[in-house]
Structures are given as C-alpha cells and as structure tokens.
Amino acid sequence: KTDSPPMQFSVEKIKLDRIRFKYNDFVTKNNLYANLNHFETNIKTFDLDKMNFEIPKAKINGLKLRLQQGIVQISNATKAAVIKNESESILKLKLGEIDLAKIDVDYQSEETKLETNFYVKKLLAKIDKIDLNNQFAIVESLDLTGVEGALTFGKLDKKIPKKETASTESNKWEVKIKTTEFKRVNFRYDNNNVAATQQGIDYNHLNLTNLNLQVDVLNYNPENISGEVNSLSIKDKSGLNIQSLTTEFFYGKKNAFFKKLYLKTPQTELRDEIRIGYPSITSLAANPGELGLIASLKKSKIGIKDILLFAPTLNKTNPFMNYPNAILLLNGAIKGKLNNIIFPSMEISGIGATKLSASGSIVGLPDMTKAYFDLNIKDLQTGAKDFVGFLPKGTIPNTIQLPSKLNAKGTFKGTIANFNTNLNLVSSFGNAKIKAAFDQRRKNYEKYDAQTEFTNFDLGKFIKNDSIGKVTLKANIKGTGFNPKTATASLNGSI
C-alpha cells in the first residue's frame, strides 16, 4: 500500500561469483546482458533513510556488459510523473579503493546514434573524498593499464526533429588527482556527422595509440585543467607522434602555458617555456594569426610537418609549401601574436642552407605576401635557391639572378614587395654595400632608389647581361622598371 512503511534492511558484505544476467524491456527499449566473474566488497556504512553509504573497498574481476537502448516515445504525463516523483534525498557516498580488472563494456543507443566499447585490463583508484552533490572529488591515485576503446557518433537523420529535453545543470565537477598513470591505452573517436579531413589533426576523427602518461597533481574543472607531466608518449593517425613530454602545464578556454618544457617528436625538440593565448581553440584552424605567443626556446628545433598538423592551411604559403620537410633550429625569445611577432633575439636555421640571427618584429604572418618586417639582421647566410623557395612566386624579377651564396648584415624594413634596406653583402658574385628603397608592387613599374658600393662584383650575372663583367663602383641609382626596353633610370657615380 502507498502508506506502508518502507522495508528496513542493511548490507555488510557482498560476494558474487559467476553471475550471468539478461534483461529485455520492450517498454523502455533496453536490452541488457551482463556476465560477472567476481565481485566483492565490504560496506562499512549502509543507511537508506539518510542515503549515507561508505564502501572502503570494491573489487571486480571479469565483467562483460552489453547494453542496447532503442527509441522510446514518452508521453507528457509520464514526464510529469517522473519529475513529480523524483527523490529529494541527498546521496552521501564515501569510497576508498576501487579495483577493476578485465572489464569489457559495449553500449549502443539508437536514438543518439552513439556507440562505445572498451576493454580495461586493470584500473586501480584510491579515493580520498567524493562529494556527488557538490561535484567534487579528491583522488589519491589513478592507475589505468591496457585499454582498447572506441566512441562513435553515427549520422543523425536530419528529417527527424530533435526532441525537447529537460534542461540539466552544466557539468561543474572539480577533480584533483595526486598521481595519475596510464599505460598502453588505445582509443578511437569518430563523429560521422562531420566529414573527415585529409590534412592535419582531425579532432572529429582521432585514432590515438600507445598512450602512456604519468602526471602529478592533476587538477580539472570545467574552466581549465593543469598538472605536472613527468612523461607522455602518444600517436595519432594524422602523423602526430609525441615520443616524450615533460612539463608543468595549464590549459584553459582562452590561454595555456608549458613551463619547464621538454617536447620531442621525430622532427621537433622544444625546450624551456611557451605561453599561448587564443580567442578559442576552434578559431585557430581558420585564423592562426590570432595565436598569442610568449616563448623562450633554448637550442630547440621544430619540424614544419608538426606545424602543419595543427595549422594545415599554412601549406599553401611559404616556407611551408616549398619546405614541408624542413626543420627549423630555434634559439631565442618570441612574444606577441603570430600576426604581430616581436623577437628581442632569435637564431633560425633549417630552411635549406639559410641561417638567420636577428632581432625585430614581423606583422601580418602567416601571409608572407602581406607581412611587414622590421629586422636588425646580425647575420644572414642564404642563397638563390632558398630565396626562390622561401619567397612568394614572382617576388624576384626575371631580370635578376641572385648569387648562389650570400651573407648579409644590416637592416630591413617593409614588405617583400616594398621595403627599405641598409645591408653589407658578401656573396659568390662579390661584395656590396646597399642602402636602398625598393617598390615592386606594380609590374614593369618597379621603383628603386639605391646608394650602392660594389667591390669586384659580377654585375653581368646579377642583371643577366653577359656584355658586362665584374665591376667595382660607387654610385647612386634611381629609376623605374627593370626591363631595358621600357626602364627609365639615372646613375651618378664612379666605376
């Protein structure tokens, strides 16, 4: 009867061996199958009236669980009854040690098109405190070994209208784990409502393999996650291959940092510290220039392949397009947004034979055609092959042949097409000093105003005119155009 008092009972010890259970419900569209090899626990506190439970230790060895959920039509009256009869009791649960082994779970939902399955060889968790009502947990240790898992969202039928669902509170869980260790974890994730991408990391289609992780003091809440990584290795089908990672890290909605950093992939080796900021993670793929960056990189190297994994759209710009396998050697500091970079001191090499030691700023990256450079070049070693491969097509006029080897010191201000420079050059064509303003934004109407000093310089090779050989000169040159048939120029000097 509805006014009858509830049954009183308590449980102190549970031990189950070789349990098989099947449950098929036509009304709720639930089909459940479970095969349990062994479950054992002692319960210290069991109070149904106050919903207070304490379980110092629970152990499961061998569990196969299969759950299939179909589509159920629920009437408004049923929804109202469910809400009306919701329990107002506050659950108090205190857990100690959870020991799971050989856990095999398979879940399918026809309504959400969600499928997941995973096998866990070993999971051992030691819990200090858990508060289900305030969504808070402190875990002494979490050890996970041998996982094979997959999560798939199937294509939803757009013709079927979405059902109205009751609003639920957002996730507010805060979790602190003193030590975390994952060994041999393989996991696949596919959202088939989004087409797979062919380049870069596809966050809707991941295939993570050989994940090994050891973290101290891991803190998680809905706003951010932080911790101290002692070791991490992982691979993804995109080509991501982190062989080693140690760092103190923080990752939030708007910013992230890596301190005491060491990151190694087959192409990349980063040391020291990186801080980044962003409007949102998803916006970076379309607008990589919005990435804010403060970095101190000591004797580091970064592979172009790894950069393209996170920003695949850069493969249409140089140097990424012509040097996809290059490895940049970095030593120095960088700050600012990617589209407004400032570097007090930086050494870069790895694009062919080019080496650069400079300070200054660059505005407008990653688009090299629009980028504005303000550089104090301490030492630049390069050559014609690298220049042609690095710069946008058409930057170097057809009437000019650059020397195969070039060493430069001085200043450079402007864009690739419109700049002022003051350089001392040592090259395979000879030596030169050039102070010049150059504007080639209009083809065949290139403007130049230069004060030059050449010493035994092969001018004929430089301007592709075999009637001129090596010259020594000091001259001021001002003109428009490089085509001898249409150019107008004045020269004042001594040869």
Summary of the structure (lengths in Angstrom):
residues: 495
radius of gyration: 33.0
end to end distance: 116.4
largest distance: 116.6
contacts: 1383
relative contact order: 0.05
helix: 8%
strand: 59%
